[in-house]
């Protein structure tokens, strides 16, 4: 386990996860997807898989290897899947190049992004923590996300690990 070998800083960003659906889908929000009879595709062993396996109450997960590719797009358009769960940035790219698909506007999970330092190196961790606080406060993190054109990546709130 990584936590035995390293210490984590507070989060500096959240990589959001959401659903992509067919344009005519009745799924308009994350909550709409968790219904009996709804099949949600997800990359096997992906962050979305782990999160949704713990939190979904009624929908069924359909795991695949490889993420959102041509076969998943075809399955969504053919109605074989009602939604596909994944990283908003990757799903956004798929929706941009595929007429008939759209993203739901909200997110089901923000994958936490942090910096690691060697286990027990509190001095180094303090330097990283101070830098993240200053970078967040000055807008450096938000500006970097914007300059990179990242879709679905948000600045994490302060202090959360």
ChimeraX attribute file (.defattr): number of C-alpha atoms within 10 A of each C-alpha:
attribute: neighborCount
match mode: 1-to-1
recipient: residues
	/A:1	5
	/A:2	9
	/A:3	10
	/A:4	9
	/A:5	11
	/A:6	15
	/A:7	18
	/A:8	18
	/A:9	21
	/A:10	22
	/A:11	20
	/A:12	24
	/A:13	21
	/A:14	18
	/A:15	20
	/A:16	21
	/A:17	24
	/A:18	25
	/A:19	29
	/A:20	30
	/A:21	27
	/A:22	23
	/A:23	17
	/A:24	11
	/A:25	16
	/A:26	11
	/A:27	21
	/A:28	17
	/A:29	16
	/A:30	17
	/A:31	12
	/A:32	12
	/A:33	24
	/A:34	19
	/A:35	14
	/A:36	10
	/A:37	11
	/A:38	18
	/A:39	21
	/A:40	23
	/A:41	27
	/A:42	26
	/A:43	20
	/A:44	16
	/A:45	12
	/A:46	18
	/A:47	18
	/A:48	25
	/A:49	19
	/A:50	13
	/A:51	16
	/A:52	20
	/A:53	12
	/A:54	9
	/A:55	10
	/A:56	14
	/A:57	11
	/A:58	13
	/A:59	17
	/A:60	19
	/A:61	21
	/A:62	16
	/A:63	17
	/A:64	16
	/A:65	11
	/A:66	11
	/A:67	20
	/A:68	20
	/A:69	10
	/A:70	10
	/A:71	11
	/A:72	19
	/A:73	23
	/A:74	12
	/A:75	16
	/A:76	24
	/A:77	21
	/A:78	11
	/A:79	14
	/A:80	15
	/A:81	21
	/A:82	23
	/A:83	31
	/A:84	28
	/A:85	29
	/A:86	26
	/A:87	25
	/A:88	25
	/A:89	18
	/A:90	15
	/A:91	24
	/A:92	20
	/A:93	11
	/A:94	19
	/A:95	19
	/A:96	12
	/A:97	9
	/A:98	12
	/A:99	11
	/A:100	15
	/A:101	21
	/A:102	20
	/A:103	24
	/A:104	18
	/A:105	12
	/A:106	16
	/A:107	20
	/A:108	18
	/A:109	18
	/A:110	21
	/A:111	18
	/A:112	17
	/A:113	18
	/A:114	19
	/A:115	15
	/A:116	17
	/A:117	16
	/A:118	14
	/A:119	14
	/A:120	12
	/A:121	11
	/A:122	12
	/A:123	10
	/A:124	12
	/A:125	20
	/A:126	12
	/A:127	11
	/A:128	19
	/A:129	20
	/A:130	12
	/A:131	12
	/A:132	22
	/A:133	16
	/A:134	13
	/A:135	16
	/A:136	19
	/A:137	12
	/A:138	11
	/A:139	12
	/A:140	14
	/A:141	20
	/A:142	18
	/A:143	14
	/A:144	12
	/A:145	17
	/A:146	13
	/A:147	9
	/A:148	8
	/A:149	11
	/A:150	13
	/A:151	17
	/A:152	20
	/A:153	21
	/A:154	18
	/A:155	19
	/A:156	22
	/A:157	14
	/A:158	14
	/A:159	12
	/A:160	11
	/A:161	13
